[in-house]
Amino acid sequence: MKALSKRAQQVTGSMTLEIDAKAKAMKAAGVDVISFGAGEPDYPTPAHICAAAEEAMAKGQTKYTPAGGTAQLKEAVCRKLLRRNGLTYRPEQIVITNGAKQALHNAFCMLLDEGDQVILPAPCWVSYTELIRMSGGEPVLVPRRREDGFRLDVNAVERAVTEKTKAILINNPDNPCGQVLEEDTLRALAAIAEKYDLYLIADEIYEEFMYDGLQAPALPSISEDAYNRTILVNGLSKSYSMTGWRVGYAAMPPQVAKKMGAWQSHATGNVNSVAQAASIAALDGPQDTLHEMVAAFDQRRRDMAARIAQMPLIECLTPQGAFYIMADISAMLGKTAGGRVLTDSFAFTEALLEQAHVAVVPGDAFFAPGMIRFSYALPSEALQEGMDRLQRFIESLQ
Ligand SMILES: Cc1ncc(COP(=O)(O)O)c(C=O)c1O
């Protein structure tokens, strides 16, 4: 048999989903696992959104829609962008995608030729580098250090620009570090993009999850130039607890949107028609569940950071956004857990899951060796119990 394509051979599975699958399999086998692994809110999808889906089915909205999304949903996205972000887009600038993931995949396919580079801060979300490579591009990572509060050094971004650079990608607030890029940093990034004529890709899927009164503007609202060179990516998965519904969207200059719509019409066609109808209810409907959820996450974030601060051999910053905590476990590497040497973050994660029944994601998956990522999107009691187990596990190390 001939070999698979080089691109297929290169691709690796999402480690966050892998850990989550392993934790779920252990749970199914009757093990009481506490999972800090998944990037999905523990809240159910609000009832009025589910009701809108039922109504759409009853009305027979179960057929193909335009490949780039229904006119009604695109209009609802435009209303949201105006209301929430002060941005004016027309429906022909919007593409409705199968989650923010497909919006990103589409964006890279629109922008990248073989060997084109995309600059992005690291640690970063697992899928970015794979998605960039899947469309022939090359990710160029600009490191951020925990010692500097994971702050992004915009001068380092500029130094990373080469003749092959096509775009700068940001995730604000970011997974996995939970840092917020504020307006001055966004302005500096937009200025670099203008100076070197680069595209900007802004993944703002965690925009609702900012704490301590922090606010960051949407990247295209920084300037007219930024608006004209940005593909803005967002979705309903996190804000409306709709991870399984698979609805995301991208907003961009009309000529890019036209191509993206055409691309998607061949690749996947439209997003599930019922999920699109439900998404209108999510965007236009009451936002109180969202606010309640963000307030609960804020509390969990502080509780968890406080618990970690009391433990030996582990350190973390209190994140400013999203719903993750990155913790430094490098002081534990080389120690032994139940006879197993903790050589790196993978070994640590495996030992923690098998011995303490606590699931986290190894930092190596995010280009952050010696760290682990916790999601705090789980109920407070489970969170506290998970922290108790982690503490006992750490105290048992030799
Ligand atoms: C930074 C980031 N972008 C995008 C996504 C994908 O979200 P969606 O469910 O909309 O595809 C995730 C999901 O974990 C994420 O963490």
The ligand as a MOL file (V3000), in Angstrom:
LIG
                    3D

  0  0  0     0  0            999 V3000
M  V30 BEGIN CTAB
M  V30 COUNTS 16 16 0 0 0
M  V30 BEGIN ATOM
M  V30 1 C -8.3390 28.6090 22.1510 0
M  V30 2 C -9.4350 27.7960 21.5830 0
M  V30 3 N -9.9110 28.0990 20.3720 0
M  V30 4 C -10.8810 27.3680 19.8030 0
M  V30 5 C -11.4200 26.2820 20.4530 0
M  V30 6 C -12.4400 25.4540 19.7240 0
M  V30 7 O -13.7110 25.6890 20.0790 0
M  V30 8 P -14.9550 25.1100 19.2470 0
M  V30 9 O -15.6370 24.1570 20.1670 0
M  V30 10 O -15.7800 26.3060 18.9420 0
M  V30 11 O -14.4250 24.4610 18.0330 0
M  V30 12 C -10.9670 25.9360 21.7270 0
M  V30 13 C -11.5110 24.7570 22.4210 0
M  V30 14 O -10.9900 24.2480 23.3670 0
M  V30 15 C -9.9520 26.7130 22.3060 0
M  V30 16 O -9.4680 26.4320 23.5140 0
M  V30 END ATOM
M  V30 BEGIN BOND
M  V30 1 1 1 2
M  V30 2 1 2 3
M  V30 3 2 2 15
M  V30 4 2 3 4
M  V30 5 1 4 5
M  V30 6 1 5 6
M  V30 7 2 5 12
M  V30 8 1 6 7
M  V30 9 1 7 8
M  V30 10 2 8 9
M  V30 11 1 8 10
M  V30 12 1 8 11
M  V30 13 1 12 13
M  V30 14 1 12 15
M  V30 15 2 13 14
M  V30 16 1 15 16
M  V30 END BOND
M  V30 END CTAB
M  END
